Amino acid sequence: MARTQVAGPPRARAISGATVAYALSLVPIVAGVGLTGVLTANSGAEAPQSVFARLSNFDGRAYCDIAAFGYAPPARSGALSNLAFFPAFPVLGRALALCLWLPAEAALVIVAHLCCWGAVVAGGAYARARCPDSADAPSLTAMALALLPTTFFFRMAYSESMFAVLTGTILLGFHRRWPTVVLALLVGLATATRFVGLALVPPLLLYCWHSGRRSEIAGCSLHSAGEARRRVAACLAGFVLYASIACWGLLAFSAFQWIRFGDPLIFAKVQYDWGTLGEEPAPLIRRIVATATLEPIWGTYVPSNPAYWARFEPHGNPLFSLQFANPIYFVGTVLLIVFGWRKGLLNRYELLTAAGLLLIPYVTKSYDNAMAGFGRFAAVVVPAYLVMGWLLARMPPVVRYSLLGVAGFFLGIYSAMFAAGYRFI
């Protein structure tokens, strides 16, 4: 009982502190969306009528269609199909819309904001658990997660906020030694949210190994070969079982597509249609060479390259171009993870999670997307925020809060340009 009394107030303060960070981040978001009318005239797009519709541009429209009408196959080859988008987020939005009689746009934006708040709370709680000796790192981790400019997507009708709160919760579960089956179910929900949820499966299996499977095998006497084989077989069976549970979301989505449309992998086959280059698929060898030589990253800044950022921006101002900044956010996140590894700040689960969350989109989408969306993909790499919080805690206060202020400024600008119809994806 005494332990509960001691642990309660710090936990409440942590939640309230993360809530304050989330609330502060709404100031630039609201101010930015308020600028929509000023920016729309130059975006080449017609401003949506409602605020919720403004927060549901681009991929958000696909999620709204799924929440309102369900999945539909492409009408013709090359047509954009909402089957490229995973179901957990729009299904949750549809449930809220039915319960509260809301339009799909409003329901999805509300779900995104609730998940964003949850992600900030989970990030702060995780930083507090991982850095118990630092007074400032947990709150600064929460502030970094709330104010990083590309986390404006966490407040839009996008699934990133839901994926971020799941990732933060799973990492917290690893640290607090939650039951493996609970973590496997959460990982499965992540695979129903985004394809990159598969990046959480290897850390789960590593957790399973360190939670007792390794000791079972090591404890087997060397002269008992039959017992050793039995335990190894049981260990492998356990891995297969937990891996299957961890993929329940992806498997259920594939089964639905197989039953409804006759193809369990149609979600992967329609991905290319959502690419940025809009050309015929390049030969496989060309894509492999380009990816291996990091061409999608440096090609963004070469005028002769098809992926040159200015080809996709009507205004041509790099300072306010997410297409220009996408490789910077992505590479910056990679550097944060490498720094965290070199300084011993990140454990094996965090490193494995971050590696998967960065490698899967880079290998599968960087060439076709011309790095579009990679700032958004990097924003869900939760271990990077631990490193940000650690770095911010060691900076002079004037530098620390100046950086957070600049981040908040761009958070508002990005929100404004997204709501105005500029190409922020």
N, C-alpha and C positions, 0 to 999 in steps of 0.2 A: 504493500500500500504506500509506504514511504517513497518507493521508487517512482510510482505513478505520479505522486505529488511533485516530485522534483522534475520529472521529464515533461509534465504537461505544459507548464508555462513557456519553456523554451520552444516547444513544438508550436504552441499557439503564436508566439512571437515570430517564428519562422514563417508560418502561413500568412500572418498579417503583413510581415515585411515583403514577402513575395507579392501579396495582393497590392500593396502600395506601389511596387515596381510595375506591375501590370497596369494599374490605374494611371500612373504617370506616363506610361507609353501610349495611353489613349489620347493624350493631349496633342501630340503631333499627328496622330492618325485622324482625329476629328478635324483639326485645322487643315490638314492636307486635303481631305475629302471635301472640305468647304471651298477649296480653290478650284474644284472641278469645272465650274462654269467659266472661270477665267482661262483655263488651259484648253478646254475642249475645242475652241475655235481654231487652234493650231495643231490639233492632233489628227485631223482628217476623219474623225469619228463623230457620230451623233451621240450626245450624252443621253444615257438612259434616264427614264422619268423618275424612278425611285432611288433612294439611297442604297437600298439592298441590291438593286439591279446594278448599280455602279460598283458594288463590291463583289460582283459575280461575273466579271468580264473574263474573256478568253477561256481557259480550262474550266473556270467556274460555271460557264454556260453548260458545258457537258455534264457536270455534276448536278446542276439544276434540272436538266432534262431527265437524267436518271432518276432523281428523287421524285419528279412529277409524273413521268410517263414510263419509266423503266428502260431497259436496254433494247436497242434496235440494231440489226445488222446493217452494214453499209449498203446503200442503195445501188452503188455501182463500184467497179474497181477504182481505187484511188479516192473515193469519197471518205470524208471524215466520219468515223464511227465512234460512238461513246463506249464501245466495248473495250477500248484501250484503258479505261479508267476502272479502278477496283471498287468493290461495292460497299465496304464497311462505312465509309463517310456518308455517301448519299443515302444509304439505308437508315442510318441514324437520323439524318436530316428529315427523311420521309416520315419516320416515326414521330418526331417532334412536330412536324407540320400537321399530321393527322390528329395528334393529341390537342394541339392548341389552335387548330384551324388557321394556320399560317400559310402564306405562299412559300414555295420551295426556296426562293432566294433568301427570305427572312430566316427560315428555319436553318438553312445551312450556315449562314453568317453567325447566327446565335451559337450553333454547335461549334463553329470554328473559334469563336471568342471564349466559350467555356473551356475548350481544349487548350487554347493559348494560355488562359489563366492556370489551368492544370499543369501545363508544361513548365511555366515559370515556378509554380509551387514545387513541382517534382524536381526541377533543376536546383532550386535553392536547398531543398531537403537533401538531395543527393550530395551537393557540395558540403553541407553541414556534416553529413555522415562520413564523407571522405576526408574532410579537412577539419577535424574537431578542434585543433589547436589554433586555428585562424579565426579571429573575430570578424574580419571584414570579407574574407573570400566568399562565404556563402551568399551574403547579400549582393556582392558585386557580381557573382555568377548569375544570380537572378536578374540583375539589372542588365547585364550583357545580353542575356537571352531575350529580355523584353525589348531592348533598344537596337539590337543589330539591324541595320536597314533592311536586309532581305527577310527578316521575320515579319515584315508587313504582310506577307502571304499568310501568316498565322491568323490574321484577322479577316481574311477574304474567304470566299466560298471555295477553298482549296483544302486538300486533305493533309497538308503538312503539319498543321497544329495537332491533329489527332495522332499522327505518326510520332511526333516529337514527345507528346505526353506518354505514349506507350513505351518509347525507347528509354526515356528517363525513369519511368516506373520499373522497367525490366532491369536496368542497371542498378537501381536501388535495391531491387529484389536479390540480385547477385550478391551485393554487399551485405545484406541482412540475412542471407542464407534462407530465403523462402523455399518452400517445397518445390521440387523440380517440376512436378506436374502443373502447379499454378503458373510457373514461369513459362512452361511450354504452351499453355493455353493463351497466355498473353502474347507470346511470339506468334502464335497462329493468328490471333486477331490483327497483329501488325502485318502479316502476309495477306490478310484480307483488305488491308488499307492501302498498301503500296507494294509493288513487286519487290522493291528493295528491302522489304521486310525479311527476305531470305538471308540478308546479312546478319540477322540476329540468331540464326540457327547454329552456326559454328560456335559462337560464344556459349549458347545453351548446352551444346554437347560437351564443351570443355568444362562447364560448370558441373554437368552430370558426372564427368570423369573424376573431377576433384571432390565430388560430394560423397564418394564411397566406392565407386566402381574400381578405381585404381587400387584401393586398399584390399578389396576383395580378392583381386588377382594376386597382389603382392603377398597376401597372407597365406596363400596356398603353398604347402610344403613342396619342395622340389621333387621329392621321391613319389609324390602322388600325382602322376601324370593324368590319370583319369579325372581326378578332382579338378586339376588345372584346366583341362579341356572343358569340363562342365561349366566352370566359372567364367572362362573366356566366352563360351557360347552364350551364357546368361547375360554377360556384359554387352555383347554385340546385340543381343535381342533387345536389351534395354535401350541401347542407342537408337535402334531402328524404331522402337515404340515411341520414344520421346521425339525423334525427328519427324515421325508421322503426325504426332499431335501438334508439333510446332508448325507444321505446314497445313493445318486443317483449313485455314482461310483460303489459301491458294488452291488446294485440292477441291474445296467446295465450289469455288468460282469456276474452275475448269470443268467440274461435273455439270454445273448449271449450263455452261456454254455448250457442252457436248449434248446434253439433253435438248436444249432449246434451239441450237443452231447447227448441231452435227459436227462440231469441231472443238475439241477441248483446249486448243491453243490459239483460238482466233484472236484473243487479246494481244498476243505477241505479234501476230501477222499484220494487224492493223496499226501497229505502233509507227511504222515508217511513214504512213500518211500524215502523221502529226509532226513530222520533222520540219526543219527550217529551210533546208536547201531547196526543196521542191523539185529535185531532179530525179532521173531514173537512178535506182540503187547502183552505187559504184561496185566494181568487181571486188570480191572478198579480199584478194591480195592487196588491193589499193587501200581498203579500209584498215587492214591489219598494219600495213606500213605506216599509214598516217597516224593511227592510234599509238603505235610504238614509238614514233618520233615526236610525239606531243604536238603534231600539226594542228589539231583542233584548238589548242591553246594559243600558240604563237601565230597561227594563221588568222586569228581574229584581228590582228594588228597589221597585217600585210595587205595593202590595197589591191594587189593582183589576185589575192586568194578568194575563192568563192565564199568563204566564211567571213570575209572582212566585215567588221561590225557596222560600218556606215551604210552598207547595202540594205540594211534592215531598219534604219532610223531615218524618219523624215526630217527631224530637226538638226541632226549632224553635230550635236553638242555632246562630247564624250563625258562631261561632268555629270550630266543627267541622263546617261544612257545605261540601262542595265545590261544591254547586249555588250557594251564596251567593258562593263565591270564584272560580268559573269566569270571570266577566267581568273580575275583578280581575287574574287571571293573564294573560288574553288582552290586556287593555289595557296591563298592565305590560310585556308583551313588545313590543307595538307601540312603547311609549315608549322602551324600550331600543334598538330598531332605529333610531328617529328620532334619539335621542341619539348613537348610534354613527355615523350618517350626518352629523350636524351637526359632530361632532368629527373627522371624517375617519378613524374607526377601521375602517370597513367598506369593502371594495372593491366594485366593480360586480357581481361574481358573488354576493357575500354579500347585497347589497341586493336583487338580483333574486330570489335564492332565498328570502329571508325574506319578501319581498312576496308571492310565490306561495303559500308555506306558510301565510300568514295570511289572504290574500284568498280562496283557494279554499274552505276550510271556512266562512268567514264568509258568503260569497255563497250557498253551496249548502245550508248546514245550520243557520245561526244561528237562523232563525225557527222552523223545525220542531222543532229540538232545545231551544229555550228556553235556549240557550247551554250545555246539558249537554254535557260532554266537551271544552269549549274550553280548560280548563286542560291537559288531556292533549294536545290538538292543538298548543297553544303550546309544550309541553315539547320537541317535536322541532325547533323553530326553532334550529338549532345556532349560527348567527351571534350570537344573543342571549347565549350563554355567553361569547363573546369579550368582549363589552361588560361583562358581569358580572365577569369576571376582571380587566379593566382597572380597573373601579371599586373592586373589593375590594383590589387592589394599592395603591391610593392612600389607603386608609383606615387610621387607627391600628389596630395589631394588636388592641387590646381590642374595638374596634367590629367589625372584620372577623370575628373568631372568635365574637363574640356573635351576629352575624347568621347565621353558619354553624351555630351551635348551635341557634338558634331554628328554622332550616330543618330541621335533623336531628330536632328534636322533632316538628314537624308531619309529617315524613316517616314517623316511627313511628306517630303518631296516625292518619294517613290509611291506612297499611297495616293497622292494627288494625281500623279501621272497615270497610274493604273486605273483609277476611277474615271479619268478623262479619256481613256481609250488609247493611250500610248502603248507601244508594244513592250509591255512588262510581263514576261512569262517565265 
